[in-house]
Amino acid sequence: MVLTSSFQFQDFQHYVDVNTNQTKAFTYTRGANPTLEIFEQKIAKLENGECVKSFALGMAAISAAILGLIEQSQHILVVNTIYGSASKFIRHLQCLGVESTIIHVSETADIFQHVQDNTKIIYFESPSSQKFEMLDLEMISLFSKKKNIYTIMDNTWSTPLFQNPLCFGIDVVIHSCSKYIGGHSDIVGGILVTNFDTMQKIEELGCNLLGGTMSPVNAWLAIRGLRTLPVRLEKQEESIKEIIDFLKNDSRILKIYHPMISTPKDICQKYLRGYTSLFGF
Ligand SMILES: Cc1ncc(COP(=O)(O)O)c(C=O)c1O
């Protein structure tokens, strides 16, 4: 674990070379740090992403992505099943001249009716918070690319082991590491994964100027979290299966919300790994 805040240059020439971008080196942990980089490289592999940045919290990753990609007078389309504070943050941007519409969606195509000429971002979760509803990622990304709209998706509930939205054309993937990735209830953190061009747009304001960088201690603990993630998920899925079987036999339970039960099978099969084997798909 490298806890260094400011790194030492070898000599004056090294300082000049680094500052004129002729050579790369760690200079200050707000921008980059060896322990953060190890964590970010692991996430890049797991999410199939070109660029990753780690953050102090999931909310820091969310706000960095949005502020990096939106401008005054533009519009953000939000599916209403997202995490509440993300929704609150987007609505708050009204004071900076950013419009937003929060919509209820029964099926993926409903989203497209609400797109405006100035829509720049579609923000959603799949599976979503509370009811774990799933959307058709490829349908959203194909539509958005044609209209020059960025898609930002919070993939916290699936983890990078169960779903990789970038493989289906989504532009930015967010995780709150305070949940499954941390996994041991001793860290908070966030992660943002995207392609090279989109990261170029987000990095300066979203990462460097806002300054929501993850601490190296938390990155080190998040790396440990990744090591235990597969066994934790396996055990959790076994437990979920038992809980669902139990609830199904209770006449007081009207509906069970789980992607494999309350979402069309074809969507689950297309996007989710892991869950499917347990549910006999
Ligand atoms: C799905 C989801 N996304 C994002 C967040 C925000 O993450 P954090 O609490 O790490 O800022 C949360 C927090 O509960 C969440 O549940």
The ligand as an SDF file (V2000), in Angstrom:
LIG
                    3D

 16 16  0  0  0  0  0  0  0  0999 V2000
  -27.1300    1.7240   -6.3190 C   0  0  0  0  0  0  0  0  0  0  0  0
  -26.3360    2.7680   -5.6120 C   0  0  0  0  0  0  0  0  0  0  0  0
  -25.5740    3.5930   -6.3250 N   0  0  0  0  0  0  0  0  0  0  0  0
  -24.8350    4.5570   -5.7510 C   0  0  0  0  0  0  0  0  0  0  0  0
  -24.8510    4.7350   -4.3820 C   0  0  0  0  0  0  0  0  0  0  0  0
  -24.0260    5.8300   -3.7780 C   0  0  0  0  0  0  0  0  0  0  0  0
  -22.8490    5.2910   -3.2720 O   0  0  0  0  0  0  0  0  0  0  0  0
  -22.0940    5.8410   -1.9870 P   0  0  0  0  0  0  0  0  0  0  0  0
  -22.9650    5.6460   -0.8070 O   0  0  0  0  0  0  0  0  0  0  0  0
  -20.8400    5.0120   -1.9580 O   0  0  0  0  0  0  0  0  0  0  0  0
  -21.8130    7.2830   -2.2450 O   0  0  0  0  0  0  0  0  0  0  0  0
  -25.6100    3.8820   -3.5770 C   0  0  0  0  0  0  0  0  0  0  0  0
  -25.6050    4.0320   -2.1080 C   0  0  0  0  0  0  0  0  0  0  0  0
  -26.3590    3.4440   -1.3770 O   0  0  0  0  0  0  0  0  0  0  0  0
  -26.3880    2.8860   -4.2150 C   0  0  0  0  0  0  0  0  0  0  0  0
  -27.1730    2.0520   -3.5050 O   0  0  0  0  0  0  0  0  0  0  0  0
  1  2  1  0
  2  3  1  0
  2 15  2  0
  3  4  2  0
  4  5  1  0
  5  6  1  0
  5 12  2  0
  6  7  1  0
  7  8  1  0
  8  9  2  0
  8 10  1  0
  8 11  1  0
 12 13  1  0
 12 15  1  0
 13 14  2  0
 15 16  1  0
M  END
$$$$
